[in-house]
């Protein structure tokens, strides 16, 4: 059995999101707080369940239903979403955590989210997919390029938005200001403020 394949916004019968990052440092036995969002973008009310699974190197370590307010199945109105606050606790780390959204009528997983649980000893200073991180053989340069993309985009925007060399005029007296500024009737004046 292998971990489910993730597809962005793939749920035809509903979507699941959460606030956990792609990887997180986790010590076994501690609560991992998270907020899960379940969206029903269909035209009719749906019932869903959450299934949690831990995988290590493609092997299933554990799988269980995650109760929501004490119930396995919960309803989401058509075109609406719900926010679920909770905590997860596991006896394992250095594993991939998947939470699948199961739609009751089809009894199939319609969408899923995942994060990698990394032990504090293996975490080091680099993310697990960063080139040179512990346990990574070779280099995954695509992860580094994606992380550098915002920096490159900002540098390009600065280069485009930066005007050419302009003259800086220092106004020393009100007489000089009258010569430099356009006539008062050409200037746009702001309307008076409210009292």
C-alpha atoms as one frame of an Amber mdcrd trajectory, in Angstrom:
protein
   0.000   0.000   0.000   1.422   3.402  -0.928   0.623   6.947   0.232  -2.184
   8.716  -1.620  -1.150  10.958  -4.487  -1.897  14.627  -3.814  -3.579  16.845
  -6.372  -4.179  20.528  -5.757  -7.892  21.405  -5.485  -8.725  17.902  -6.702
 -11.894  17.180  -4.743 -14.924  16.902  -6.994 -17.198  16.239  -4.010 -15.410
  18.444  -1.471 -12.068  19.975  -0.533  -9.931  19.856   2.591  -7.323  22.418
   3.718  -5.351  22.935   6.901  -2.928  25.329   8.512   0.018  22.930   8.892
   3.178  23.578   6.868   4.583  20.974   4.422   6.908  19.736   7.189   6.934
  20.192  10.939   9.190  19.145  13.785   7.259  16.626  15.883   8.105  14.583
  18.985   6.016  11.408  19.442   3.312  11.556  22.092   2.705  15.307  21.944
  -0.420  17.040  20.624  -0.108  18.602  17.189  -2.695  21.407  17.063  -4.228
  22.291  13.722  -7.236  23.858  12.061  -8.868  21.844   9.285 -11.214  23.428
   6.752 -13.702  21.275   4.844 -15.446  22.911   1.882 -18.487  21.576   0.079
 -18.597  23.298  -3.306 -21.417  21.104  -4.630 -25.108  22.028  -4.911 -26.289
  19.650  -2.164 -25.461  18.955   1.475 -22.749  16.314   1.911 -21.583  14.101
   4.763 -17.860  13.649   5.271 -15.410  11.775   7.477 -11.708  12.362   8.099
  -9.186   9.515   7.866  -5.653   9.969   9.167  -2.751   7.796   8.001   0.979
   7.724   8.718   3.415   6.424   6.091   7.157   5.880   6.269   8.996   5.113
   3.025   5.697   4.114   1.411   4.769   1.631   4.174   1.567   2.233   6.149
   2.331   2.677   9.867  -1.171   3.460  11.136  -4.582   4.493   9.876  -7.647
   5.621  11.808 -10.816   7.677  11.555 -10.520  11.137  13.112 -13.686  11.955
  15.090 -15.151  15.437  14.700 -16.925  16.544  17.885 -17.256  12.868  18.862
 -18.787  11.699  15.580 -17.210   9.948  12.614 -19.484  11.585  10.002 -20.314
  15.294   9.862 -22.394  17.403   7.471 -21.436  20.443   5.417 -24.135  22.515
   3.712 -24.082  23.081  -0.042 -21.682  25.845  -1.063 -20.384  26.218   2.503
 -17.363  25.245   4.583 -16.684  24.378   8.199 -13.671  25.045  10.386 -12.553
  22.229  12.698 -10.165  22.971  15.569  -8.355  19.970  16.932  -5.178  18.200
  17.889  -3.580  15.038  16.570  -1.266  12.780  18.566   0.983  10.049  17.213
   3.461   7.511  18.567   5.652   7.875  15.466   7.702  10.611  13.843   9.911
  10.834  10.734   6.817   9.890   8.750   4.350  11.425   6.299   0.939  12.313
   7.740  -2.020  12.236   5.352  -5.560  13.282   6.263  -8.121  12.231   3.691
 -11.622  13.617   3.226 -14.078  10.741   2.687 -17.450  11.527   1.083 -20.197
   9.271   2.520 -22.319   8.640  -0.577 -19.408   7.442  -2.722 -17.387   6.195
   0.281 -14.268   7.435  -1.541 -11.517   9.879  -0.627 -12.305  13.079  -2.500
  -9.296  15.135  -1.352  -6.385  14.975   1.082  -3.722  17.068   2.808  -0.319
  16.018   4.074   2.680  17.095   6.092   5.961  15.460   6.977   6.596  14.853
  10.674  10.300  15.287  11.367  11.978  14.303  14.636  13.954  17.034  16.413
  17.160  14.988  16.080  16.779  14.650  12.309  15.508  18.181  11.713  18.760
  20.112  11.734  18.667  23.626  10.324  17.339  22.780   6.843  13.876  21.644
   5.708  13.676  17.934   4.836  13.522  18.582   1.070  16.317  21.175   1.039
  19.521  20.062  -0.717  21.955  18.810   1.881  19.333  18.109   4.569  19.814
  14.950   6.675  18.556  11.818   4.963  18.510  13.384   1.483  20.604  11.606
  -1.103  21.548  13.908  -3.954  20.066  17.342  -4.350  16.484  18.380  -4.956
  17.150  21.690  -6.660  13.502  22.172  -7.642  12.607  22.826  -3.985  15.336
  25.444  -3.716  14.246  27.122  -6.952  10.641  27.340  -5.737  11.817  28.867
  -2.482  13.946  31.429  -4.332  11.170  32.398  -6.775   9.640  35.160  -4.565
  13.066  36.750  -4.034  13.765  36.747  -7.771  10.312  38.216  -8.516  10.858
  41.034  -6.020  14.270  41.812  -7.528  12.712  42.016 -10.993   9.929  44.313
  -9.751  12.467  46.633  -8.113  14.489  46.755 -11.328  11.396  47.541 -13.414
   9.874  50.062 -10.996  13.136  51.862 -10.355  13.190  55.008 -12.492  16.275
  56.246 -14.261  18.537  58.852 -12.773  16.525  61.878 -11.801  17.627  65.304
 -10.766  17.091  66.125  -7.132  16.083  69.727  -6.470  16.598  71.160  -3.008
  14.346  74.109  -2.282  15.979  76.571   0.070  13.573  79.545   0.029   9.865
  80.143  -0.716  10.849  82.308  -3.725  12.724  79.390  -5.309   9.749  77.115
  -4.622   7.444  79.448  -6.584   9.749  79.189  -9.593   9.939  75.364  -9.495
   6.318  74.418  -8.620   3.532  74.755 -11.205   1.119  77.676 -10.807  -1.416
  77.273  -8.028  -4.359  76.934 -10.413  -2.571  74.023 -12.178  -2.078  72.152
  -8.893  -4.843  69.892  -7.730  -5.988  70.876  -4.288  -7.496  68.415  -1.835
 -11.084  69.031  -0.733 -11.578  70.370   2.819 -11.835  67.661   5.514 -14.902
  66.754   7.518 -15.525  68.402  10.858
